[in-house]
Amino acid sequence: MDLMFDISGLASDEDEFSNSKKDVLKFLKIIGVDTRFISYTPQKIYINSLRFSKFSRTRQKTFNKQYPEMEVVRNTLFQKICSKSARNLTLEIKPNSTVLMPEDNFICELLMEPYTRKYGVKLVYEGDYDLKVNPLILDDKVNTIFEGIFAGEGLNLIGSENEIYPLANVSLDWINSFLKMDGQDLIEGENKDDLANSFSEFLEDVAPQFRENVISASEFINEKNKN
């Protein structure tokens, strides 16, 4: 059960907690929120994992007393997206690495921001880097596999040693459903192969979970072929 927080001493000085990112995160830590499991933006705090962030309703009330203008987003779908994304990122990200971000990709920004605290990574938009974010989504990854099969090229498994894929386990439907709820611009898939797209649409009707199965089967076959 949550403890009630007395922050009267913490905020007695108007300038003690400014609206800077540093102070917002500092305040969250003081009231017991694990900031490795939230995404910070200047207007909103997005909860990545309700369980691990410990961002309870009581803590939210305490936070909003200090920062009434900041919205706390408790979106269940976004938390599911974060969980799927973490399956790749925890394996791909190297601690304290410099990561090149794509321009104007809101969902990638949200997913990568907590890793500045989880793994100490530095997010950059130009210059030297250790790893590069590839915004490939699950739909395009699967359609690329189908495209290679239909073209007689075998399995096209996209991957590069210096790239990370925060959206490779996340469907376009999930991403756009969340973006719509959050009032953001929707995105489109990149793979434009008509046959691959049509086949995916057919499978969507008969087996909605087919994409994860296609990826698992393709990776299994690829590993067998290596051996």
HELIX and SHEET records of a PDB file:
HELIX    1   1 LYS A   21  ILE A   30  1                                  10    
HELIX    2   2 THR A   35  PHE A   37  5                                   3    
HELIX    3   3 LEU A   50  SER A   53  1                                   4    
HELIX    4   4 ARG A   57  GLN A   66  1                                  10    
HELIX    5   5 THR A   76  GLU A   92  1                                  17    
HELIX    6   6 PHE A  106  MET A  112  1                                   7    
HELIX    7   7 TYR A  115  LYS A  118  1                                   4    
HELIX    8   8 LEU A  138  PHE A  150  1                                  13    
HELIX    9   9 LEU A  172  MET A  181  1                                  10    
HELIX   10  10 ASP A  194  VAL A  206  1                                  13    
HELIX   11  11 PHE A  210  LYS A  226  1                                  17    
SHEET    1   A 3 ILE A  38  TYR A  40  0                                        
SHEET    2   A 3 LYS A  44  ILE A  47 -1                                        
SHEET    3   A 3 GLU A  71  VAL A  73  1                                        
SHEET    1   B 4 LYS A 122  VAL A 124  0                                        
SHEET    2   B 4 THR A  98  LEU A 100  1                                        
SHEET    3   B 4 LEU A 131  VAL A 133  1                                        
SHEET    4   B 4 GLU A 163  ILE A 164  1                                        
END                                                                             
